[in-house]
């Protein structure tokens, strides 16, 4: 493996932060391996999205606006990435660790005879060997697994595990030829998107998270949600709150939950266990509201507000809303 290829997962030209995180990390990895960094974007809207991706430090961007990507399930994407990989040469292929990303990665690994690292949060390169650091068994173990030396390797990357930094200007854009003569059996008959309408936690610029100190499920709706909405953000939670059944596990932040990197992280009633810190330590500014001045979260917060959250948060929400008005 010498080069690095980023697979850009998108929906009609709209992608997520993980795309730009992988594009940034690809440059670091390619430099360490002595190769080049490329991206593959296929499907409706690919060319438009490529203009955004080109602002990151890549050497080349391979595109095709093929509508088959929205017609057939996964196989066309696998074909395109395989074709790009064989054209570029021995490469480490980075794919988002999402439901469809994991499926694509498995199929591509079979096609290329590649080793695979899943849910990767860090890479280590020694003497040309790529090792993937990943949490396993619900975060109880952190493993480091080297991808067996071969022409190709694949890693599914956890969103928000790496920082995104634009700074590219020299990437060339190339049209990726459509693989020919292959029928696809799995047709997408209907595309149904289910969701609450809330801003995705991993994408939110502001996260307001609650913990055991809130005492129950009601404050997540009556206390935290108004503040999150006022700030244009989303609500999250500690594992203690999720384990207590106060919120769904989809809101859990930490080593066994989601990793977030908002510009502002407000922790309300969260003690600050190391497992929680792992999921939010890369946030821009960290503000903690806690009645305990000696809480562990004070050690890694930029600002600790000691007091009653049930008085502080409503007043903060009122001030934010007044300032917006």
Secondary structure per residue as TSV (DSSP state, phi and psi in degrees):
chain	resnum	aa	ss	phi	psi
A	1	X	-	360.0	131.1
A	2	X	-	-132.7	-43.3
A	3	X	E	-95.3	171.6
A	4	X	E	-130.9	133.6
A	5	X	E	-122.0	130.5
A	6	X	E	-103.6	123.9
A	7	X	E	-90.5	122.0
A	8	X	-	-94.1	105.9
A	9	X	-	-83.6	131.0
A	10	X	-	-152.3	169.6
A	11	X	B	-127.5	102.2
A	12	X	T	50.4	47.3
A	13	X	T	87.0	0.1
A	14	X	B	-107.3	126.1
A	15	X	-	-122.2	-173.5
A	16	X	-	-118.6	171.6
A	17	X	H	-56.7	-32.3
A	18	X	H	-58.9	-29.0
A	19	X	H	-58.3	-47.8
A	20	X	H	-76.4	-27.7
A	21	X	H	-65.5	-44.2
A	22	X	H	-67.8	-37.5
A	23	X	H	-63.2	-36.6
A	24	X	H	-70.7	-46.3
A	25	X	H	-66.2	-31.9
A	26	X	H	-58.6	-38.9
A	27	X	H	-63.4	-43.7
A	28	X	H	-62.0	-45.1
A	29	X	H	-67.2	-43.1
A	30	X	H	-62.7	-40.1
A	31	X	H	-62.8	-39.8
A	32	X	H	-70.0	-30.6
A	33	X	H	-89.5	-12.1
A	34	X	T	81.8	27.3
A	35	X	S	-127.7	-154.2
A	36	X	-	-117.9	162.2
A	37	X	E	-114.2	131.5
A	38	X	E	-134.3	164.0
A	39	X	E	-129.7	150.0
A	40	X	E	-121.4	122.2
A	41	X	E	-130.4	117.0
A	42	X	E	-133.7	150.7
A	43	X	S	112.1	169.0
A	44	X	T	-54.5	130.9
A	45	X	T	89.5	1.9
A	46	X	H	-62.9	-42.7
A	47	X	H	-64.6	-41.1
A	48	X	H	-64.0	-45.4
A	49	X	H	-64.0	-33.2
A	50	X	H	-58.8	-32.1
A	51	X	H	-64.9	-32.7
A	52	X	H	-72.8	-45.1
A	53	X	H	-64.6	-31.2
A	54	X	T	-64.0	-16.7
A	55	X	T	-79.9	0.3
A	56	X	S	-103.6	161.3
A	57	X	S	-74.2	68.3
A	58	X	-	-111.5	157.5
A	59	X	S	-87.3	-36.2
A	60	X	E	-151.5	151.7
A	61	X	E	-127.9	120.8
A	62	X	E	-99.4	126.2
A	63	X	E	-132.9	155.6
A	64	X	E	-161.9	127.2
A	65	X	-	-85.6	28.7
A	66	X	-	-53.2	119.8
A	67	X	G	-69.2	-14.0
A	68	X	G	-59.6	-23.8
A	69	X	G	-64.7	-27.3
A	70	X	G	-95.8	-2.3
A	71	X	T	-102.5	-38.4
A	72	X	B	-117.6	150.7
A	73	X	S	-82.0	110.5
A	74	X	S	63.2	-41.3
A	75	X	H	-55.9	-41.3
A	76	X	H	-60.2	-38.9
A	77	X	H	-64.3	-41.3
A	78	X	H	-60.8	-42.8
A	79	X	H	-60.3	-45.5
A	80	X	H	-65.5	-44.5
A	81	X	H	-67.0	-39.1
A	82	X	H	-61.3	-44.3
A	83	X	H	-62.4	-42.2
A	84	X	H	-64.8	-42.0
A	85	X	H	-62.9	-41.6
A	86	X	H	-71.5	-30.7
A	87	X	H	-73.8	-37.8
A	88	X	H	-77.2	-35.3
A	89	X	-	105.7	-176.7
A	90	X	S	-45.2	124.5
A	91	X	E	-150.3	155.7
A	92	X	E	-97.0	124.6
A	93	X	E	-105.5	122.3
A	94	X	E	-100.0	127.7
A	95	X	E	-131.3	138.8
A	96	X	E	-60.1	141.3
A	97	X	S	-84.1	68.6
A	98	X	S	-114.8	176.5
A	99	X	H	-58.7	-50.9
A	100	X	H	-73.9	-31.1
A	101	X	H	-63.8	-42.1
A	102	X	H	-66.1	-38.3
A	103	X	H	-64.4	-46.4
A	104	X	H	-61.5	-41.3
A	105	X	H	-61.9	-41.4
A	106	X	H	-64.4	-42.8
A	107	X	H	-66.4	-40.9
A	108	X	H	-67.3	-37.1
A	109	X	H	-60.7	-39.8
A	110	X	H	-66.9	-39.1
A	111	X	H	-65.6	-42.8
A	112	X	H	-95.4	-4.4
A	113	X	T	62.8	39.1
A	114	X	-	-100.8	150.0
A	115	X	E	-76.7	159.2
A	116	X	E	-141.2	138.2
A	117	X	E	-114.6	132.9
A	118	X	E	-111.2	144.5
A	119	X	E	54.7	50.7
A	120	X	E	-78.3	133.6
A	121	X	E	-115.0	-7.0
A	122	X	E	-163.6	146.6
A	123	X	E	-116.8	145.3
A	124	X	E	-129.7	130.7
A	125	X	E	-121.2	123.0
A	126	X	E	-134.5	122.4
A	127	X	T	52.5	40.0
A	128	X	T	81.2	-1.6
A	129	X	E	-95.7	132.6
A	130	X	E	-97.9	124.2
A	131	X	E	-113.9	137.4
A	132	X	E	-109.4	127.9
A	133	X	E	-97.3	125.3
A	134	X	E	-143.4	143.6
A	135	X	E	-77.8	139.9
A	136	X	E	-130.8	164.6
A	137	X	G	51.4	50.3
A	138	X	G	67.3	23.1
A	139	X	G	91.3	-0.6
A	140	X	T	-68.6	-26.0
A	141	X	E	-128.4	145.2
A	142	X	E	-113.5	118.1
A	143	X	E	-109.0	152.1
A	144	X	E	-124.1	112.1
A	145	X	E	-121.9	125.1
A	146	X	E	-81.9	138.1
A	147	X	-	-77.5	128.2
A	148	X	-	-55.2	131.0
A	149	X	S	-53.4	123.2
A	150	X	S	-163.6	178.8
A	151	X	S	-66.8	-35.9
A	152	X	E	-130.5	147.7
A	153	X	E	-139.7	154.5
A	154	X	E	-130.6	140.7
A	155	X	E	-137.0	127.5
A	156	X	E	-90.6	129.5
A	157	X	E	-105.4	129.6
A	158	X	-	-69.8	129.5
A	159	X	T	-58.1	141.0
A	160	X	T	72.8	9.7
A	161	X	S	-80.2	-22.7
A	162	X	S	-125.9	154.5
A	163	X	-	-83.6	145.5
A	164	X	-	-102.1	132.5
A	165	X	-	-142.8	112.5
A	166	X	-	-69.5	163.2
A	167	X	-	155.8	17.5
A	168	X	-	-102.6	149.9
A	169	X	-	-146.6	-10.9
A	170	X	-	-107.6	10.0
A	171	X	-	-69.0	134.3
A	172	X	E	-92.8	146.8
A	173	X	E	-108.1	127.8
A	174	X	E	-126.4	141.0
A	175	X	E	-79.6	126.8
A	176	X	-	-89.9	121.4
A	177	X	-	-67.5	140.2
A	178	X	-	-72.3	126.1
A	179	X	-	-59.5	134.7
A	180	X	-	-106.2	157.4
A	181	X	S	76.0	18.7
A	182	X	-	-119.4	122.2
A	183	X	-	-80.5	150.5
A	184	X	-	-115.9	132.3
A	185	X	-	-93.1	-36.6
A	186	X	-	-88.0	106.7
A	187	X	B	-97.9	137.9
A	188	X	-	-85.4	105.2
A	189	X	-	-82.0	-33.5
A	190	X	-	-148.6	137.8
A	191	X	-	-112.8	104.2
A	192	X	-	-110.5	123.8
A	193	X	-	-105.7	116.3
A	194	X	-	-102.3	140.1
A	195	X	-	-178.1	166.7
A	196	X	-	-87.0	-9.3
A	197	X	S	86.9	-4.4
A	198	X	S	-80.2	155.0
A	199	X	-	-65.2	133.7
A	200	X	-	-60.6	134.4
A	201	X	G	-57.5	-42.5
A	202	X	G	-70.0	-20.5
A	203	X	G	-98.2	-11.9
A	204	X	-	-68.3	135.5
A	205	X	S	-75.1	-19.8
A	206	X	E	-133.8	134.4
A	207	X	E	-124.7	128.8
A	208	X	E	-111.6	111.6
A	209	X	E	-114.0	143.8
A	210	X	E	-118.8	155.9
A	211	X	-	-132.1	-160.7
A	212	X	G	-58.1	-29.3
A	213	X	G	-63.7	-13.0
A	214	X	G	-79.8	-17.5
A	215	X	-	81.4	-5.8
A	216	X	S	171.6	-178.1
A	217	X	S	-77.7	-28.8
A	218	X	H	-58.1	-42.5
A	219	X	H	-61.6	-21.9
A	220	X	I	-64.5	-34.9
A	221	X	I	-87.5	-42.0
A	222	X	I	-88.5	-22.2
A	223	X	I	-111.1	-52.9
A	224	X	I	-81.2	-41.6
A	225	X	H	-61.0	-42.4
A	226	X	H	-60.9	-39.0
A	227	X	H	-67.5	-43.0
A	228	X	H	-61.2	-43.1
A	229	X	H	-65.6	-39.9
A	230	X	H	-62.9	-33.3
A	231	X	T	-92.0	-1.7
A	232	X	T	72.6	34.9
A	233	X	-	-124.6	-158.6
A	234	X	E	-133.9	161.4
A	235	X	E	-97.2	135.8
A	236	X	E	-127.9	-175.2
A	237	X	E	-155.2	160.9
A	238	X	-	-84.6	169.1
A	239	X	H	-64.8	-35.0
A	240	X	H	-59.8	-40.3
A	241	X	H	-69.1	-39.2
A	242	X	H	-69.2	-42.8
A	243	X	H	-62.5	-31.8
A	244	X	T	-75.9	-7.8
A	245	X	T	82.5	13.4
A	246	X	S	-74.8	-32.0
A	247	X	S	-139.2	159.3
A	248	X	-	-69.7	155.7
A	249	X	G	-65.2	-16.5
A	250	X	G	-65.3	-15.1
A	251	X	G	-97.9	-4.2
A	252	X	B	-70.7	132.6
A	253	X	B	-114.6	134.0
A	254	X	S	146.1	-170.4
A	255	X	T	-60.3	-35.7
A	256	X	T	-101.6	8.7
A	257	X	S	-124.8	-137.1
A	258	X	B	-94.2	154.8
A	259	X	-	-105.3	128.4
A	260	X	-	-124.0	150.8
A	261	X	-	-137.2	57.8
A	262	X	-	-73.5	165.8
A	263	X	S	-69.5	-31.8
A	264	X	E	-135.2	128.7
A	265	X	E	-122.0	120.6
A	266	X	E	-112.3	116.5
A	267	X	E	-103.4	119.0
A	268	X	E	-113.7	114.5
A	269	X	S	68.7	29.0
A	270	X	-	-109.3	127.5
A	271	X	-	-70.7	-35.8
A	272	X	-	101.6	41.2
A	273	X	-	-63.1	153.6
A	274	X	H	-58.3	-33.1
A	275	X	H	-64.6	-34.1
A	276	X	H	-74.6	-40.1
A	277	X	H	-56.9	-38.5
A	278	X	H	-56.6	-32.8
A	279	X	H	-86.5	-8.9
A	280	X	H	-141.1	8.1
A	281	X	T	-67.7	-18.6
A	282	X	T	-91.7	10.7
A	283	X	-	-64.9	154.9
A	284	X	S	-64.4	-70.6
A	285	X	E	-116.6	134.9
A	286	X	E	-115.8	120.2
A	287	X	E	-116.5	129.5
A	288	X	E	-115.2	134.3
A	289	X	E	-116.5	115.2
A	290	X	E	-153.7	143.2
A	291	X	S	-78.9	-13.6
A	292	X	-	-101.3	110.9
A	293	X	T	-67.6	-18.3
A	294	X	T	-99.2	10.7
A	295	X	-	-60.9	145.5
A	296	X	G	-59.6	-28.2
A	297	X	G	-65.0	-20.0
A	298	X	G	-62.2	-28.5
A	299	X	G	-68.7	-26.0
A	300	X	G	-124.3	19.7
A	301	X	-	-96.2	147.8
A	302	X	S	-78.5	-28.5
A	303	X	E	-145.1	127.7
A	304	X	E	-111.8	121.9
A	305	X	E	-105.9	113.5
A	306	X	E	-94.7	120.6
A	307	X	S	163.4	-169.2
A	308	X	-	-84.2	112.5
A	309	X	H	-60.5	-29.3
A	310	X	H	-72.9	-12.7
A	311	X	H	-103.1	-36.7
A	312	X	H	-72.9	-47.2
A	313	X	H	-64.8	-45.4
A	314	X	H	-61.0	-37.7
A	315	X	H	-68.3	-39.2
A	316	X	H	-63.8	-41.7
A	317	X	H	-61.4	-43.2
A	318	X	H	-61.9	-41.3
A	319	X	H	-67.7	-39.8
A	320	X	H	-64.0	-46.2
A	321	X	H	-64.0	-37.9
A	322	X	H	-65.7	-40.2
A	323	X	H	-66.3	-37.7
A	324	X	H	-66.7	-37.2
A	325	X	-	-67.6	360.0
